[in-house]
Amino acid sequence: MADEANETAAEASGLTMVVQPGQAASYWQPVPANGQIEVIFAPHLVAMELPIGFGTQTVPPGGYVREHAHDRNEEVIYVVRGTGRAMVDGVEHPMSPGSAFFIGKNRRHMFINDGREELSWAWLIVPNGLEEFFRLIGRERAPGEPAPAPFPRPDNVLEIERQTVFAAPLKDACVP
């Protein structure tokens, strides 16, 4: 009887996954962000009841994540290193370690590294899909590898955006 109860409890429990530094899938990113991302958790990596994507992004000085929106997703950004600024629905907010942003569906946002060092944050997107976008537009990266020369986004980036987690392109997108 106790064995049956333990088996039932184990079946009701979700999976676990531990990712150590250097173990996550990592991709160099094209202009204008440059920098790199890591995909730490996503449904293709571990079975999950609610599909999330979780990782990190690092943008070098002068780089930025262009203004965009997600029409089917909610996003959380938590700054861990560096300084910069975020534009959310046209309002500027400082980014520094400990800054946190919840960005709901269809909210315009961009992240700009106007500091002197790399700007890094953790990202969480629900439901997932951002990890697939990063894979499709980026280049595989090995830990410790030197950054490549800036490279362009793929010619079909708008198609990739719509197939993953992005709303239609903003006709009046802000550029830093």
C-alpha positions, 0 to 999 in steps of 0.5 A: 500500500505504501509503495502504491502511494509513493508511485502515485505521488511520484507520478503527480510530481513534475520533472526537475532539471539542473543547468550549470554554467556553460551547459545551456544552449548559447547563440551569438545574436545579430545586429543591432543587439549583437551579444549573446543569449543562453536558453536555459529552460524550454519545453524541448529541453524538459517536459513541463506542464506550462510551456515557458522559455527561460534564459539570459541575454547579454548586449555589449555597449552600443547594442540594443534590442529593437522595439517590438511587442509580443501578441501572444506572450508575457515576458519578465526581464530581470537585470543582473549586470550593467546599465542601460535603459528600457523603453516600455510603451514610449516611457524610458526606465533605467536598467541596472542590477535588480531592475525588473520588468513585467511586460504584458501582451502587445506592450511595445518595448526595447532595451538599450545598452548605453553604458560602458560594460555589457548589459545582462538580464534573465528573461522568462517568456510565457508561453515559450517560443523566444528560444526558437527565435534566438536559435533561428536568427543566431549562430551557435556559441561555445563558452569562452569563444570570442565574439564574432564580427557583427553580422546581419539578421537573416533575410527572412527575419520577419517571417521568423518573428511571426512564426515564433513570439512577435507581433506584426512589425511596428511601422513606427518603431523607435530607434535609439 
